[in-house]
Amino acid sequence: MTALLDQLIEQALVFAPLEVVAVLLAIAYLVLAIRQNIWCWACAGISTAIYVWLFIDAKLYMESVLNGFYFVMAIYGWTVWNSGRTNDHEKPVVVWPPRTHAFAVAAIAIASLVNGYLLTRYSDAAYPYVDSLTTWSAIWATFLVARKVLENWWYWLLIDVASIFIYWSRDLHLTALLFVIYVVMIPFGLIAWTRSMREELA
């Protein structure tokens, strides 16, 4: 445990200053998102811009593309949350029907298989199928966050667990640790958003 901690500190101080900044901003994003604070999107925008470059360097090309998408979604999320405010109240949390999620999961599976095959055939991508699956799932989950759909937290739980393995194996140890923190924080987000939704309906 001490050796692992020393390795993370060494990486933070010497090898990966950009990764440190990206990780800190990503944590700030999640904390603010749990609190439904619109400034979460500003943190997300800067963090994802950094990660575009980091993932290209790690040959995780779909993750890089994903973070480009995250950057665009940060702008979209800010716009939606801001336009959804009424009389000093934040945009309300909503629930979408199971059929919508079933269709989304099927589409994600198909896109991931096709994407994984293309990456395997035409690139040197690491973990092409898993990378594709987490990428397409995260695109959908990010859209759900921007629309304030409660179920986004369940998607993120599965995505983040898989991402821990991917990032650790590609020597992005601080980012892997970030996703461990995400997994721990997700229940707090689910509870906070559920409470908010119930208060709106009361």
Residue pairs with C-beta under 8 A, 6 or more apart in sequence:
7 173
8 173
8 174
8 177
11 19
11 173
11 174
12 19
12 20
12 174
16 174
18 50
18 53
18 54
19 50
19 54
19 172
19 174
19 175
20 174
21 47
21 50
22 47
22 50
22 51
22 54
22 175
23 47
23 174
23 175
23 177
23 178
25 43
25 44
25 46
25 47
25 50
26 43
26 44
26 47
26 178
27 178
27 181
28 40
28 43
29 40
29 41
29 43
29 44
29 47
30 40
30 181
30 182
30 185
30 189
31 40
31 185
32 39
32 40
32 43
33 40
33 145
33 189
34 185
34 188
34 189
34 192
34 193
35 192
36 81
36 90
36 91
36 93
36 148
36 192
36 193
36 196
38 78
38 81
38 82
38 90
40 77
41 74
41 75
41 77
41 78
41 81
42 74
42 78
44 70
44 71
44 73
44 74
44 77
45 71
45 74
45 75
48 67
48 68
48 70
48 71
48 74
49 67
49 71
51 63
51 64
51 67
51 70
51 175
52 64
52 67
52 68
52 71
53 64
54 172
54 175
55 61
55 63
55 64
55 66
55 67
56 64
58 126
58 170
58 171
58 172
59 124
59 125
59 126
59 170
60 125
60 126
60 127
60 131
60 166
60 170
61 119
61 123
61 125
61 131
62 115
62 119
62 125
62 128
62 131
62 132
62 134
62 135
63 131
63 134
63 135
63 166
65 135
66 134
66 135
66 138
66 139
69 139
69 142
70 138
70 142
73 142
73 143
73 146
76 146
77 142
77 145
77 146
80 91
80 146
80 147
80 148
81 90
81 91
81 146
81 148
83 91
84 90
84 91
84 92
84 148
85 91
90 196
91 148
92 148
92 196
92 197
92 200
93 148
93 149
93 150
93 193
93 194
93 196
93 197
93 200
94 147
94 148
94 149
94 150
94 197
95 149
95 150
95 151
95 197
96 144
96 149
96 151
101 151
104 140
108 133
108 136
108 137
108 140
109 133
111 132
111 136
112 129
112 132
112 133
112 135
112 136
112 137
113 129
113 132
115 128
115 132
115 135
115 136
116 128
116 129
116 130
116 131
116 132
116 133
117 128
119 125
119 128
119 131
119 132
120 128
120 129
125 131
126 166
126 169
126 170
127 166
127 169
130 162
130 165
130 166
131 166
133 162
134 159
134 162
134 163
134 166
137 155
137 158
137 159
138 155
138 156
138 159
140 155
141 152
141 155
141 156
141 159
142 152
144 151
144 152
144 155
145 152
148 193
150 190
150 193
150 194
150 197
153 186
153 189
153 190
153 193
154 190
156 182
156 186
157 183
157 186
160 179
160 182
160 183
160 186
161 179
161 183
163 176
163 179
164 176
164 179
164 180
164 183
167 173
167 175
167 176
167 179
168 176
